[in-house]
Amino acid sequence: MRLDEVELRRIALPFVTPFRTSFGTIVERDILVVHVRSAAAEGWGECVALGEPVYSAEWVGGAHEVLRRFLVPALLAAPDVCADDVAGRLAFVRGHQMAKAALEMAVVDAELRSAGQSLASRLGGARSRVEVGVSVGIAASIAELVATVAGYVDAGYGRVKLKIGPGWDIEPVAAVRAHVGADVMLTVDANCAYTGEDIEHLVRLDEHALALIEQPFGADDLASHVALAAVTRTPVCLDESIESLRDAAGAIDMGACSVVSIKPGRVGGYLEARRIHDLCMARDVAVWCGGMFETGIGRAANLALASLPGFTLPGDISASDRYYRTDITEPFVLQDGHITVPTGPGIGVEPRLDVLDRVTTSIERLRRR
Ligand code: NPG
């Protein structure tokens, strides 16, 4: 496929409720949507970078700039582009996985739409619906947290992830466990908020039968993850530390994790995500699909990925109404704790152009010269 035009569109979508983590509160998502056009097809991609570089070094303004100046021109200059060689063509730029992933996703979508194949089938999906979880931010009080979690459990979520950080860990987790009972799968996510000094403290979480503890220490602090994994019964899961297949292999070899959260944006795209899934399956490491508050575009693609056989734990792929009042695609709904995997060509959903236009804050079109 020869790309004729790439559109970089920024949209602003307010959250239904603000989301607080160990690094701050998000009230609205500033999202970069990528739309590619060729003679044969069009495709959509979504960049998961946040509005500020607080989750990882990437942020939406930087992703936009690196796409505009380097990544998009590289693809527009290529005589022919296919999904499998996008990563290679973009490898001259170091890092910027989220920007690269968004552009690759749009090319993958266009290619699959013109071939009439769904992303789930292209990746090797094995399920028509997937069990999903919900991620719950830090609350103003334990009572408020318990009430929020109870609402999600009533709505049908069978797995709840609690954000933790120093000063907000053992007690809120104990209170939630006491309230929901033993049947709800509980996990915790620290987003790098602890250090190796906190290992003894974190082992106290073992009492609350957690399915995993996600990224307690810094992204570059694998040694502390190894040390915790050696003394805790709670499975240690990595998120921020894993930006590539090589990172995943190294972390598993070191004993830093027994579970990996796969976020396609964080690892440079759905094709690398699939390779990490394959590696983890071969190494008996459970994986689940992480979330970055995607719109329906990214959510559709995450559902396709999560339908692969190695995704044995429910992902952060909640129903659309957990995040947004109006999504830019048809909303995804929770049925019995599950969401249906799209089966249409490509990502399998169509952006609603009227909604998209209403929430757009800027548009830029780059054309082949
Ligand atoms: O459900 O899409 C979702 C959000 C899941 O908690 C979620 N994402 O670290 O995994 C994470 C986390 C997050 C990332 C939260 C960035 C806030 C900012």
Residues whose N, C-alpha, C, O or C-beta is under 5 A from the ligand:
A	BS01	NPG	T21 Y55 S135 G290 G291 M292 F293 E294 D316 I317 S318
